[in-house]
Structures are given as C-alpha cells and as structure tokens.
Amino acid sequence: MLGYGTHLLSDGLHAIVDGDFAMLAYLAWPLVPAIEYGGPKSFVGHVASLELTPFLALEFLLVGVSLLVWNADGRPGLRRVVQAIRR
C-alpha cells in the first residue's frame, strides 16, 4: 500500500507543484471522465516536444544521482535481470 500511495503522489507531483489540481482528475477515473491531453500521441513525438524546464532538469538530475548511487552500490539486481533475459 505504501508503494502504491507514493507512486500516485509522485505521478501527481508536477500538477501539485504547478497548482494545477484539475490535472489530478486521473486519480478519480473511472468516476470522472479521462483527461484529454494535448500534443503528440506517439512516444517519439512526445520526447521530441519536451522542453528543458527547471522541473525536467531536476528530474534528470535525480535519475543521474540514482544511477550513480546504484552503480556505487554494486548494481544490485542487475545480474538477476540479465540471467532472466538469457533464459
């Protein structure tokens, strides 16, 4: 339950920081209609349309720090994933 709750919070973090609480309506789906998002419908189109905002830069920084810590810790879990893929 803790993981589920924190995942929901992290998904809504951008809307909470921006004060755009209407964007949190997805949390009440299917009780409320789904949000219609603008912009490209494909993954490549979405990535191509990204703008480097301070929030996105912070997210990249957090990913980088996480990867450095994971590497310094000996990359736990990697061997098991590689073994599962090779089967």
C-alpha positions in Angstrom: 0.0 0.0 0.0 2.8 2.4 0.8 4.4 1.9 -2.7 1.0 2.4 -4.3 0.4 5.6 -2.4 3.8 7.1 -3.0 3.5 6.2 -6.7 0.3 8.1 -7.0 1.8 11.1 -5.2 4.9 11.1 -7.5 2.7 10.9 -10.6 0.8 13.9 -9.4 3.9 15.9 -8.2 4.1 18.1 -11.3 0.4 19.1 -11.0 0.7 19.7 -7.3 3.9 21.9 -7.7 2.2 23.9 -10.5 -1.0 24.2 -8.5 -2.9 22.7 -11.4 -5.1 20.4 -9.3 -7.5 19.7 -12.2 -4.8 17.6 -13.7 -5.1 15.2 -10.8 -8.6 14.1 -12.1 -7.0 10.9 -13.4 -6.9 9.7 -9.8 -10.7 9.6 -9.8 -11.0 7.7 -13.1 -13.5 6.0 -13.9 -15.7 8.1 -11.7 -14.8 11.2 -13.7 -14.1 11.4 -17.4 -10.5 10.8 -18.6 -8.3 13.8 -19.2 -7.8 14.7 -22.8 -4.1 15.6 -23.2 -2.9 17.8 -26.0 0.3 17.2 -28.0 1.7 14.3 -29.9 0.2 10.8 -29.4 3.4 8.9 -30.0 6.3 8.3 -27.7 8.8 9.7 -30.2 6.6 12.8 -30.7 6.3 13.3 -27.0 10.1 13.1 -26.4 10.7 15.4 -29.4 8.4 18.0 -28.0 10.0 18.1 -24.5 11.3 21.5 -23.3 14.1 21.6 -20.8 12.4 23.3 -17.9 13.8 23.6 -14.4 11.5 20.8 -13.3 12.6 18.4 -16.1 16.3 19.3 -15.3 15.7 18.3 -11.7 14.1 15.0 -12.8 17.2 14.3 -15.0 19.5 15.2 -12.1 17.6 12.8 -9.7 17.9 10.0 -12.3 21.6 10.7 -12.7 22.2 10.7 -8.9 20.2 7.5 -8.5 22.2 5.8 -11.2 25.5 6.9 -9.6 24.3 5.5 -6.2 23.1 2.3 -7.8 26.4 1.8 -9.5 28.4 2.6 -6.3 26.3 0.0 -4.5 27.4 -2.7 -7.0 24.4 -2.5 -9.3 22.1 -4.8 -7.1 19.6 -6.7 -9.1 21.3 -6.4 -12.5 22.7 -9.9 -12.5 19.3 -11.4 -11.8 17.7 -9.4 -14.6 20.4 -10.4 -17.1 20.0 -14.1 -16.1 16.3 -13.9 -16.6 16.7 -12.3 -20.1 19.2 -15.0 -21.2 16.8 -17.9 -20.3 
